[in-house]
Amino acid sequence: MSKKEIKPICFYLPQFHPIPENDEAHGEGFTEWTNVKKAYPLYDGHNQPRVPYNNNYYSLLDKEVLIQQAELAKKYGIYGFCYYHYWFKNGKKLLEKPVEMMLENKDVDIPFCLSWANENWTRRWDGGNHEIIVEQNYDDLNDLEKHVDYLCQFFKDDRYIKIDGKPLLLIYKPELIPNLVKTMEIIRNRARKNGFKDLEIIVQFPKFLLNNHQLELFDGFAEFQPIFEIHMEKHERKNPVYRSVKSFLLKVGARNLVQKLEIRGEKKVHNKALLDRRDYDATWTNIINRPIKDNKMIAGAFVDWDNTARNKNGRVFDGANPEKFEGYMRQLIEKIQKEYQSEIVFINAWNEWAEGAYLEPDKKHGYGYLEALKTVIDETR
């Protein structure tokens, strides 16, 4: 078996510049940095607030920032970025300026693709149906064609990531689309009318993979970590065999084995916040050891996770550091070489600062996570 050239693609959040919708909902000048700066430690040893290296609270409206990010990412072994893309009812776009600036500036020299974050835009950043700022609407099929036409300007760019000539497009939650078969047919046909033989369409969020029978509509499924692992563990707990094994272990007093069997977080109250605290090592161990669910799976990794900057009743993974990340990435890449068909690994994330999921340098670890990734990627080349 020939050795794959591993291609790390990092999810990229464009919410580091003000937009009128966020000004109205959260206050004038709101960006992702607003929540990051407000964060505070909820218990002893809690790594908050997260501070960028040299206090680099950048704006993505600065072209030089985009150029520098691309240079930095490539220097440390990252193949490309996957920008979140927001398109809503009646062709409403949000946070589109950074990727449109990239399209206009060839100096932003890095491969890229898009993930359609097809949830409602809400005050809670959870995509739900409460406190909606801008809503999705899947009924207007003419608008869908306009959406694909808009996307095709990116697909035609030489930097856009393609698989066998097909532009790579992720859809965050296809289960939210009621007329999915028709929608996918229109998306693919419209892309063909724009000159492409087809699209390579990947599902990002794991719920669709676990609960849907329309898997044939898609070309692949991203292991979007650590969300993928959390959902897999929840799904397994519903399995009768799993329940029987757990019941037996509890009966014989093997509670420690039950704890190893489950990676469920422990709900704890800290500083009036109810946190879901999980173990970084246990989660990564499960990622490495889990059998691949489908031959169209694409591997995923996560740097760290702590979303208490957005919601103090959040989820924290305890124990992350660059040294551990390097070790787990090395094991994951070995698994990719042996078991996965794709050479891509989706990393969460380049700059999800309010979720604690970022490779960008910070005050605590410097360039540690980037250096860890580069070390492992260099070993494969």
Buried (B, 14 or more C-beta within 10 A) or exposed (E): EEEBEBBBBBBBBBBBBBBEBBEEBBEEEBBBBBBBBEBEEBBEEBBBBBBBEEEEBBEBEBBEBBBBBBBBBBEBBBBBBBBBBBBBBEEBBBBBBBBBBBBEBEEBEBBBBBBBBBBBBBEEBEBEEEEBBBEBEBEEEEBBBBBBEBBBEBBEBEBBBBBEEBBBBBBBBBBBBEEBEEBBEBBBEBBEEBEBEBBBBBBBBBBBBBEBEEEEBBBBBBBBBBBBBBBBBEBBEEEEEBEEBBEEBEEEEBEEBBBEBBBBBEEEEBEEBEBBBBBBBBBBBBBBEBEEBEEBBBBBBBBBBBBBBBBBBBBBBBBBBBEBBBBBBBBBBEBBBEEBEBBBBBBBBBBBBBBBBBBBBBEEBEBBBBBBBBBBBEEBE
